[in-house]
Amino acid sequence: MKKALAFFAIFCASVLLFAERTDSSGMYKVRYRGDNIIILGTVSAPSENLVLPKELDGLCVTEIASGAFQESEIVSVTLPENLLKIGDNAFSECSRLESVKFGNKVQEIGDEAFEECTSLKNISLPESLVKIGDYAFFDCTSLESIVVPESVEKFGRNVFRSCTSLKKAEINGTFSELPERTFYYCSALEKVKLPEDLISIEEEAFEDTAISEFPQLEKIEYIGYGAFKNTKITKIRFPLSLRYIDSFAFSDCELLDEVFIARSTHISSRAFDFSPVLLNVFRDSQAAKVCETEDLEYKFLAEGDFGDVEEFSDSEYYRYEGFSYDDYDDEDFAEKVSEEQLAKLVEDIVLRENTSKTSDIAYISSDEVHIGVFSDSDFPAIYELFNSDGETPNFIYIVYASNSSYNNYLFSMLAENLEEDSPDEYIPDSGLSYLYEKIQNYTLGYTTKVIINEKEYEVFCTDIDED
């Protein structure tokens, strides 16, 4: 009982500590934070032309709390000079809001801060801004132009999504990735400038926009799933920095007539689906192989032309192709796993089983079977250690794969879902003897015998792509 009363007292103290207070003027709901004060809203409905004070009760106003003016009827707002942060949903769904005047110290605009401010036409973001949250200006359907300052380091997802009147955007900043759906369904967007150091354009970033030129980006490495789907781009010469173009990146681009792809650039087999495009590629390149396999329209560039450069390292491609669900490159560009690599894998398994050091891999076990998945190693593999059932000897069955994007994706999914499985699910209904005999008919890349916990085990290794 005493414990319950003590807990109740602490709970009440916490409620009082964070309770809403009213400032001395009686106009604002506030919360005190040392030398600063946070505005939670107004006691009565705010005025249409809201001017927030820089101080209340002698303390600097540094933050507007989450939801402070959500769904209010304000038409304009002037923010205080000392303001540092605008909280999540602070002005969301203010459908009459037409203008916002920022102070020159604002560092953060929270998630959905101005979401669905459908009358907001133009805003000038301060040079002090460091972070723009997810959906910050989502569905601001009257917004016509925007400039993001160079000071921005963190740029959220869906920031300008569905801003259907947005015609021009200049995005500066020090971030290297343009997040997913940044301009998704900005149907009037024609001109855009992106940071020079951008290396990645993520999923559906420009889908359903009106841009007609691919942005000038000399360091871009990855163009994501559906990134420029249904745009008005007509011709592209991709930069030499580009590693991978993902599925549907330029699909449904009815005006896209011709693209030039460097030898070093890999493409998904569905990157240009439903676009009437002629692909200019180099003979024997990955892109040429995709064109031949998928019956795309293409022609060869001459040796020595711009873009006839060496490929990047495998790790550079896997870094991006691993995000793709397209298994085109499964065996075409990945090196086969050698016997030496398999021998080292077996040594690793023996060491782990003898020392019970399995915390860094996906692992489950029972008395009858142990299962381990290597998804973050030189090549992906899963091993199943079966203890004898009296009829079948102890044995370890290893299924491995070449280090390709699809295989890495497949085994990472196995690892992710392994803990939800029961080890005994890996014992065939037909019994161990059936599995043991079936394995003997597989193409085996490596076999050996090992000692684990003073028991002998036969080891069988097979490539997932062989049988």
C-alpha positions, 0 to 999 in steps of 0.5 A: 500500500505504501508503495502504491501511495508513493507511486501515486505521489510521484505521478501527481508531481509529474503531472504538476511539473508538466501541467499547462500554466498561463503566463502573467498576461493571461493570454498564453498557455506556457511551460517554463524551461529554466531561462526559457519558455515554451508556448503551448497555445493561447487561452482563447482563440488566437487573432487572425494576424498572430504576432507571438512575443519574444519574451513572456514573464521576462523569459525568452520564447524559444519553442512553440509546442507540438499542436500549439495552433493546430486547426486554428483560424489564423491568417498570418503569423509572425514568429519571435526573434529568439524562437529555436524550434517549431514543434510537430503539428504546431500549425498543421491544418490551419487552412486560412494561413497565408503567410509566415514570418520566421525569426532569424534563429529558428533551427528546427521545423518539426514533423507536419508543422505546416501540413495542410496549410492549404492557403500558404503561398510563399514562405522564406525559410531562415538561414539558421534552419538546421532540420526540417521534419517529415511531412513539414509542408505536406499538402500545402496546395497553394505553395508556389515556390520554395528555397531551402537554405544551405544551413539545413543538415537534416531533411525529412521524408515527404516534406513537400509532397502533394504541394500541387501549385509548387512550380519552382524549388531550390533545395540547398543543404549539406545532406547527401540523400533526397528522401522518399516522396519529397516532391511526390505529386507536386504536379506543377513542379517544373524547375528544381535545383538540388544540392551539388553533393547529393548522392542518392535520390530515394523512392518516388521523390519526383513521381508525378511532377512536371520536370522536363530535365534531369537535375545537374548532379555530378556525384549522384550514385543511386536513383531510387524506386519510382524516383522520376516516374511519370515525369516530362523528362525527354533526354538524359545523359547520366553522370559517371558517378551513378552506380544503380538505377532502381525499378520503375525509376523512369517508368511511364515517362511518355516523353522520354526519348533517349538516355545514355548510360555509362558502362559503370552504371547498373540498371534494374530490368524494370527501370524504364518500364512503359517509357518509349525510350532508346537506351544507349549502352556499351557492349558487354555492360550490365545495362546491355545485358538487361536490354538483351534479356528484357527485349528493350530498344537499345543501341551500342555506343562506340568504344572510347565514347563518354562513359566508357569507364571501368566498373566500380567495386562489387561492394559499391553496387551491392550497397544500392542493388541490395535495396532492389527486389529485382533479382536480375543480377543474381548470378550474372555479376557475382563471383562464385564462392570458392572451396577455401571460403567454404572451408573458412565458413565451416571453421567458423561454425565449428568455433561458434558451436564449441564456444556457444558464441552465436550472439552476432548471427541469427540463431535458434536451437533445440536439442535436435537441431541448431540453425544459424544464418550468416547474412552480413558476411563475405557471402550469405549462408544458412547452416542446419546442424542435426543431431543423430536420431539413432538411424542417421549420423550427425550432420551439418547441412549448409546452403550458401549463395554468391554475394549478389543483391538478391541473395543478400536480400533473401538471406537477410529476410531469413535472418530477420524472421528466424527468431519467429521460427521453431527449430523443430520446424526444420526437421522434415516430416519425412525424417532426417534419413530422407533429408540426409539421402536427398542431400547426397544427390545435390551438387555439393560444393564442399564436404568434410567432417568436423568435431563439435562437442566431442561428436563427429559431424559430416558436413555438406555444402550446396549452392542455393543456385545449383539445385 
